C-alpha cells in the first residue's frame, strides 16, 4: 500500500505543480499590481473590522477559520521537513511562496465571496466548487473538485495532524514521571502504539464535541484559540532569538546562501531548496490550494474584495510570522539535520541524532534553550494548531458535501462525514508518519491542481472587484458590491441582496 501511495504522490507533486504554483502567484501579483504591497494597511484594517449575521460570520472569524486550516502541523513539522530535505535555503523559498501566494489567496477568496450562496439552513456556503460551476459553467469540474476535497479534507489530510499530535506528546513525555522511559525499547513499540491510539481517541472525542456544534461553534473556537497560540509561539521564537542573538546574522546568512546554492555545504541542493520550500510553503499557507475560499465565503461583508484583502493578510501572517518563527527557533539553536541529496550519504549537518525530521526538531530546539518545559510547550502548540486545522478540514469537507447535496439538508451524509473524519483522526494518530504525510500531500496536491487551473481561467471577476473596491475607496465610500454594474454574471446572492435593499 505504501509503495502505491508514494507513487501517486510523486506524480501529483511533480515539478510541474511547483512551477504552476510559483507562476500563478507571480501572474496574479502582476495582474493585481502587487496588491499585497499596496494594500497592506487596508488588509490590517479590514482584518479587525467587520460584521456578522445569522447567515455569516465576521471577517475576523472567517480569518480565524481559514487560519485554523493554514496554521497546522505544516507550520512546525512541515518547516522542519523542508529544512531537512531542502536545506536552510528552503525557508527563503517559503517566503517567496508566501509573498506571491498572498495575491493568489486574494483571487480565490474574492471569487468565493462573489459566487457564494445560502444552504438549506440559511448559512453562507461557497468555495471553488461553487465558483467553478457559476463562472466556468462546468458542473463536472465543480463536482470533481468537491469530491476531491471531501476525500482530501475529510479522510486524507486529518491523519497528518493527528499523527503529529501523538508524536509530539510522546516526545515531550520521554523520560518524565508521566510516561517513564518511553523510548520504544523499555516499554516496547506496542506500548508506544497503544499510547498513540489512546491519544487519537481523545483527540477524536474532542473533535466530535466541536464539529457536532456546527460552523458557529467552529468559528467561535477558532476565534479564541488561533490568535492566542500563534502569538505565544511567535513570542517564544523571539525569546530564543534574543537568547541566541550572536547566531542570528549567521542564521540569515546560511538561509540566503543555501537558497541560491552559494554555500559550500549546500551548493548541490538549490533545486531541492526550491522544491521543498514551495511544497511545504503550499502545505503551510495553502495559497492556491482552494481551502481558504471555503471560510472566506462564510463571512458577512459589503464587498467581496474586503474578504480577499483579509485572506491575503492570512498568508503573510502564516508564512512570514508563524513558519518563520519555527525556522528561526530550529536554525538559531542548531538542532536539525540536513540530509545529503546523494542517497545513502550521511547528513551534511548533524545537530540531532536519533530524532526524525519533523516536530521533534522544533521541540529539541526549544528544549535546548528553555530546558524543562520547551518540548512540552511546543507539544501544546502543535496540539492546538493541529486540532484547529482538523476542524477547518471538516468545515471544508462539509461545505463541499453541501454542494454535492445541492445545498439540501441531508443529515445522514453529514453524520457519515463526521464519523469518518473522527475515525481517520484515530487511525492517523497511531499509524506510520511517513504514510500519513504522503496521504496528506496527495490531498493537498489534488485540490491545488484543480483549483489553480480554475482560478487562472476565471480570474476576471476578482480583478474587476479589486478595481471597483479601490475606486469606491478613493471616493471616500464604504464599498458596496453591484455585480451588474461590473458585468459579472451569475452572482445571484449579490444580485438578490441589491434587489432587497431597493
N, C-alpha and C positions, 0 to 999 in steps of 0.2 A: 504493500500500500504506500509506504513512504517513498519508494522509488518513483511511483506514478505521480504522487503529489509534487515531488521536486521537479519532475519532468514538465508537468503542466505549468508550474511556477516559472521555470526557465523560459518557456515560450511566451507567457504573458508579460514577464518582466525582461523582455529583450531590450537591447539598447534603443530600439525604435521608440518604446514608451518614454524612455529618458529624454530623447530628443523632442518628442511631441510635447511633453510637459514643459520643458525649457522654452521651446519655440512658441507655445501658446502663451506663456507668461510674458515673453518679450513682445509678441504681437499685440496682446491686449494692453500692455504698458504703453506702447506707441500709439495705439488707437485711442486710448483714454488720455493721451498726453501726460502720462505718468501721474494719474490722479492720486496714486498712493503717496506722492510727494506734495503735490499742490493742495490736496485735500486733507492733509494730516490733521490740522487743527479742527476741521469740520468733523473728521472721524471721532476725535476725542470728545467734542461737544455732543454729538449725537449719541455716543455710547452711554452717557449718563443721563440722557433725556429721552423721554418717550411716553406713550400712552399704552394702556392695556384695556381690554374689554372682555366680555364673556366669551367672545369668539376667539380672541387672540391674546398673546402675552406682550409685555413691554419689550422695547428694543433691547434693554439690558438683560432681561430674562432670556430673550432669543439668543443674545450673545453668549450668555452663560450656558445655555443648552448646546449651542454649537461648540463652545469652548470645551464643554464636557466631552464632546466627541473628539475634539482635536487634542486635548491635553490628556493623553493616556500614557500607556507604557512606552509608546514611541518617543516621548519626550525624555525618558530616562534610559530604559534598556535599548531603545532604538538608536539613541545618540551614541551610547557605548558600543553598540554593534557596528555603527558606521565608522567609529574611530578604529575599532579592531581590524576591520577588513579594508578600510579605505585610508587609514592613517589620519592624523590630526587635520589634514587638509580637507577632509570630508565636511568639517564644520563650516569652512568658508563656503562650500557649495550648497550647504543647507541654508546659509544666509542668503545666497543668491536666489535660491528657490523660494525663500520666504519673501524677499523683496519683489520678485517678479510675480509670485503667486498671489500677492495682495490684489493685483488688478484682475487676475483670473477669478478670484473669490468675489470681487465686485460684480463681474459679469454674471456669473452663475446665480448669485444670491439676488440680484436685481431681477433677473429673469424669473426666479421663483416667486417673487412678490408680484410681478406683472401678471403672471398666469395662475395665481393661487385661486382656490375655490373654497367652498364650505362643504363639510361632510354632513351625514345624516343627523349628527348631534349638534350641528351649528358651529363646529370648530374649524379654524382655518387649516387647510391642507395644501401642500404644494411641494415642488421639487422637480428634479429632472424628468421624471415620467410625465408630469403634468405639462411642463413647457415643451417637451419633445412632441407630445400629441398636438398641443394647441398651436405652436409656432411652426412645426415642421409638417404636421398633418399625417405623421406616420405612427399609427396606433401600434403596429407590430414592434416598432423600435422602442416605443414607450413601454410596452409590455415586457420587452426583453430586459430593459433597464430595471423595471420594477421587480421582476422575478430574480434577476441577478442580485439586487440589493437585499431582497428578503433572504436569499440564501447566504449572501456575504455577511450582512449585519446581524442576521438572526442566528446563523449557525457556524460560519467560518471564523469571523473575527473575535467574538467574545472569548474564545478559548485562550487567545494570546494574553488578554488582560488577566483572566483568572489564573493562568499559569504563573504569570509574573507576581501576582499577589501571594500565591502559595510559596514560590521560591524565595521571595524577599522576606517573608515571615520566618521561614526556616533559616535563612542566612542570618537574620537578626537574633534568632534563638540559639544559635550554635554556642555551646559551652556555658549557657546560662542555667540558672537554677530551674527555670521554667521548662526547658527542653532537655537539659543534661547534655552529654557529649553526643549531640545529634550529627554525626559525621558520615552516616551511611555505612559505617563499619561496626561501631559499637552496638548500635541498635539494629543494624541491618537495613537494607533498602526497602524491605517490606514494611518496616515500621515508619520509614520516611514517607512511603507512598500512602500508608494509612492516615498519617497526619495530614498530608496534602488533600486526600479525599475528604477528611473532616473539614478542612478549611473551605474546600469547594462547596460543601453542603451548606455551611454557614453563610458564605457569600451568596449562594443561590437563594436561600431563605430571605436574606436582607433585600436582595434584588426584587423578589416577589412582593414584598411589602410596598416597595416604591412603585413598581410598574403596574400593579393592580389598582393603584390610586389614580392612574390616568396622567395625561400630559401636564395638567396643572401641578400635580404633586412633583412630577419630574422637574418642571421649571422652578418651583419653589425650592426644592432641594439643591438644584444646581446653582441657583442664585446665591445661596449662602455658602456652600462648600467650595465651589471652584475658586472664587476670588481669594478666600482665606488661605487655602492650601497653596495656591500659586504664589501669593505674597510671602508666606512662610518659607517656601522652597527657595525663592529668589533671594530672600534675606539671608538664608543660610549660605548660599553660594557667595554672596558678597562678603560675609564674615570670613569664609575660608580664603577668599582672595586677599582680604586685608591681612590675615594671619600669614599668608604666603606671598606677601607683596613683592618680595625680591624675585619671585619666579614669574610674575605677570609679564614683563617685557619678553622674556624667553618664550612664554606660552604663546603670545601673539605672533612672535617671530616664527615659531615652528608651524603654526596654523597656516600662515601665508606662504611660507617656503614649501611646505608639503603640498599645498593646494596647486601650486604651479610647477611642482617637480624639481625645484631648485635645491632642496635639502638633500644632502648626500645620502642619508639613510632611506629617504622616501622617494627618490628620483624616479624609480620604476613604477610608482604607484599612482601617478597623476590620474590615469584613466579610471582606476579604482576609486580614487577620491571623488571624482565627478559622479561616477555611477552610484556609489553608496551614499554620497551626500544628497543627491537628488532623490534616490529611492527612499531613504529614511526621512528625508525632508517632507516628501509627499505623505508618508505614513504618519508623520507627526502633525503637520498642519492641515493636511487633507485638501489643499487648494487644488481645484480641478477634479477632485475625486467624485464630487456630487453629494457629499454628506452634509456640508454646511447649508445648502439651499433648503433642506427639509425644515430646519429650525428657523431659518430666515423667513420662510413663508408664513410661519405661525405668529409673527409679530404684528402689532397694530401700529401702522404708520400712515401718514397722509400722502406719502410719495414713495414709490419703490426704491428710488436711489438712496433714500435715507438708510434703509437696511443694508443696501450694498456698501455704503460707506462704513457702517458698523462692522460688517463682516470682513471688510478689507483690513480694518484695525485688528480683528481677531488673529489674522495671520501674523501681523507684526508682533503681537503680544506672545503668541505661541512660539514662534521661531526665534525672534530676536531676543526674547527675555527668558522664557522657560527652557527651551532647548540650549540656549547659550549658557544659562546657569548650570545645567548638567555638564556641559562640555568643560566649563571653567573649573568646576569642583573636581572633575576627573583629571584634567590636564595639570591644574595647579598643584595637586597633591602627588602627581606622578604615578597614580595607581591604575595602570592599564597595560594591556598588551597590544602590540600591533603585529598581526600575522604577515608573514612574508608572502608576496604574490606567487612565489615558487612553491608549488605543493610539496609538502613534506619537509620544507626547510624550517628551522626554528624561528620563533618570533624575532622581529627586527629590534624590538624594545620590550623588555620583560620587567614589568613593575609588579606583577602579581603572579603567583604560582598556584595552580590548582583551582582557580576561580574562572569559570567560563565567561565569555563576553556576555554582557547584559547588565541587569540591575545590580548584580554583585559588584561591578566596577564602581558605581556611584556610592554604594554602601561602604565599600572599602575606603573610598576617597574621603568621605565624611568621617568615618570612624578613625582614620589615621590622624585627622586633625582635631576631632572632638571625641576622644575615646570615651566609651561607656554608654553613650546614647546616640551617637551619629548614625550607626546602622539601623537602630530602631526608628529613628526619625525618618530616614529615607523609606523604610518599610511602611510607615504610616502614610507618607506622601504617596507612595505607589498605590496603597490601598484606595485612597480617595480618588486619585487620578484615574486609576483603572476602573473603579466602581462607577464613577460618573460617566466614564466612556461607555461602559456596558449599557447604562441607562440610555445614553444617546443612541447607541446602536439599536436598542429596542424601539425607540421612537421612530428612527428611520425605517426599520422593518415594518412597523405598524402603519406608517404613512403610505408605504408602497403596497401593503396589503389592502389598505383602504382604496387605493387606486385600482387594484385588481378587482376588488369587490364593487367597483363603480360608485364609491362613496356611500354604499349602503351599509346598514348596521347588521353585521353577521357575527354574533358573539362567539360562536363555536370556533371560527377560524382564528379569532383573536386569542381565544383560550389556548388553542394548539400552539400558536406562536409564542405565547408567554411561557408555557410549559417547556417548549422546545429550547428557548434561549436559556432558561434556568438549567435544563439538562445539559446543555453544551458548556455552561459555566462549570458545573460539577465535573464533567468529562475533561475539560481543558485544564482544570486545576492540577490533576494528578498525572496527566499524560505527558509524553515527550515534548520538551520545549521546542526542539527543532521542528517537529511536525506541526506544532501549534503555530509557530511563526510562518511556516510555509503555507499553511491553510489561510492564515490572515493575509499574507501577501497576495495570494490568489484572489481573495475577496476584494482587496483594495484595487488590484490591477484591473479586474473585470469592470468595476464601477468607473475607474478612471478612463479606460479606453472608450467606453460607451458615452460617457459624459463629455469628455473633451472634444471628441468629434462633433457632438451635437452643438455645443456652445460656439465652436468655430463657425458652424453653419448659420446659427440663428442669433448671432451677437447683436444685430442691428437694433432691436428694441431697447437693449440695455444701453447702447450708445446714445440713442435718442433720449432716453430717460435722463442720462447724465447731463446732456446739453440743456435739456428743459429745466432740470433742477438748478443748474448753475445760472441759467438766465433769470429764473424767478428770484434766486438769492440776490443777484445784482440789483434787482428792482426793490429789494427790501421786504420781500414777501416770505411767508412761511409756505414753501412749495406744496401745491396740491396737484395730483396727477389726473390728467384727462387724456386717455388713450386715443380718443377720436381726433383730438387736435394734433396729435403726433402721427396719425395714420397707422396706429398699431391695432391690428385686428385680433379678435378672439380673447381680448382681455375682459371677459364677461363680468367678473367681480367688480372691477373698477367702473365699468360702464353702468352697472346697476346701482352702484353707490352714488354715481353722479346723478342718475335719474331720481333717486330717493332724496337727494339733497336739494333738488329744484323745487 
